Amino acid sequence: MSIIEKLYRIQQEAVSPKDQNNDFGGFKYRNVEGILRNVKPLFEKERVYCQLSDEAVDLNGSTYIKATARIIDTETGEELSSTGYAREMESKKGMDTSQCTGSASTYARKYALCGLLGLDDSTAKAANETDSQSPAEHDEEMSLSRQSILDQ
């Protein structure tokens, strides 16, 4: 089975609800730890592993953290990845510079993971909902939708 087919299967089962509360902002959110906790059993089932990395990049004079979420097939070595960007704040009340960088890294990693895993705001598919899209069609759609911030 190809890495595309494995990712397709993972995306069909992946659910990571927004289980954290921001009391100040009055909204729910998900974090990287929660996403990974929810999808690690799917990675094990499909025999892939996830690798997260990030780097600082300069875009039009502002520093962004570019995070990459990559899944690697343990059987073939094939891999797929998605990127996410977050602007690094120069300062934020109550945070030193390394905490600002860490916050941007976490944010960018979360969006890279959400892009790779196809996570959205839904909590689960309806029991009677089916997906007729083939893995090849799904891969083509993913390729078309993976436009980086640099292309905008």
C-alpha positions in Angstrom: 0.0 0.0 0.0 1.4 3.4 -0.9 1.9 6.3 1.5 -0.9 8.2 -0.2 -3.3 5.3 0.5 -2.2 5.1 4.1 -2.6 8.9 4.6 -6.1 8.7 2.9 -7.1 6.0 5.5 -5.7 8.0 8.4 -7.6 11.1 7.2 -10.8 9.2 7.0 -10.5 8.1 10.7 -8.7 11.1 12.2 -10.7 13.0 14.7 -9.2 15.6 17.0 -11.9 17.7 18.7 -11.2 21.2 20.0 -11.0 20.1 23.6 -9.2 23.1 25.1 -10.9 26.3 26.3 -9.6 29.8 26.0 -11.5 31.5 28.8 -10.2 34.9 28.0 -11.1 34.7 24.3 -14.2 32.6 24.8 -13.4 29.9 22.3 -12.4 26.3 22.0 -9.2 25.1 20.4 -7.0 22.0 19.9 -3.3 21.8 20.6 -0.4 19.8 19.0 -0.3 17.3 22.0 -4.0 16.6 21.7 -3.8 16.1 17.9 -0.9 13.6 18.3 -2.5 11.8 21.1 -5.6 11.2 19.0 -3.8 10.1 15.8 -0.9 8.1 17.1 -3.0 4.9 17.1 -3.8 5.5 13.4 -0.1 6.0 12.7 0.7 2.7 14.4 -2.1 0.9 12.5 -0.9 2.2 9.1 2.8 1.7 10.1 3.9 5.3 9.6 5.5 7.8 11.9 5.2 11.6 12.2 8.1 14.0 12.3 7.7 17.7 13.1 10.3 20.3 12.4 10.5 24.0 12.0 12.8 26.8 10.9 12.7 30.6 11.0 12.2 32.3 7.6 12.2 35.9 6.6 9.2 37.0 4.6 9.0 40.7 3.6 11.0 41.8 6.6 9.0 39.7 9.1 10.2 36.5 10.8 7.9 33.6 10.4 8.2 30.1 11.8 7.8 27.5 9.0 6.8 24.2 10.5 6.7 21.0 8.5 4.6 17.9 9.5 5.9 14.8 7.7 4.7 11.3 7.8 7.1 8.5 6.8 6.1 5.0 5.8 8.2 2.6 7.9 7.9 -0.1 5.3 8.9 1.9 2.2 10.5 5.1 3.3 8.0 7.1 1.3 6.9 10.4 2.8 4.4 13.2 2.5 4.5 16.5 4.2 2.6 19.7 4.8 3.8 23.1 6.0 2.3 25.8 8.3 3.5 29.3 9.0 3.1 31.6 12.0 4.5 35.1 12.4 6.9 35.4 15.3 6.0 38.3 17.6 8.8 40.5 18.6 7.3 40.8 22.1 4.2 39.9 23.9 3.3 40.9 27.4 4.5 38.4 30.0 6.7 36.4 27.5 10.4 36.6 26.8 11.7 36.2 23.2 12.2 32.5 23.4 8.6 32.0 24.6 7.4 34.1 21.6 9.4 31.8 19.3 8.0 28.7 21.0 4.5 30.0 20.7 4.9 30.7 17.0 6.4 27.2 16.5 3.5 25.5 18.3 1.0 27.4 16.3 2.7 26.7 12.9 3.1 23.0 13.8 -0.6 22.7 14.7 -1.6 24.1 11.3 0.9 21.9 9.5 -0.6 18.8 11.2 -4.1 19.9 10.5 -3.3 20.3 6.9 -1.5 17.0 6.6 -4.2 15.1 8.5 -7.2 16.9 6.9 -8.5 18.0 10.3 -11.4 20.5 10.3 -13.9 21.8 12.7 -16.1 18.7 12.6 -15.8 16.2 15.5 -16.7 13.1 13.5 -18.3 12.0 10.2 -21.9 11.2 10.2 -22.5 7.4 10.4 -24.2 7.4 7.0 -21.8 9.7 5.3 -19.5 8.1 2.7 -16.6 9.4 0.7 -16.4 8.3 -2.9 -13.1 10.0 -3.6 -10.3 7.6 -4.5 -6.8 7.9 -2.9 -5.4 9.1 -6.3 -8.1 11.9 -6.5 -7.5 12.7 -2.9 -3.8 13.1 -3.5 -4.3 15.3 -6.5 -6.7 17.5 -4.4 -4.1 17.7 -1.7 -1.4 18.7 -4.1 -3.5 21.5 -5.5 -4.4 22.8 -2.0 -0.9 22.8 -0.7 0.0 26.3 -1.7 2.5 27.9 0.7 2.3 31.4 2.0 5.2 32.2 -0.3 3.0 31.7 -3.3 0.5 34.3 -2.2 
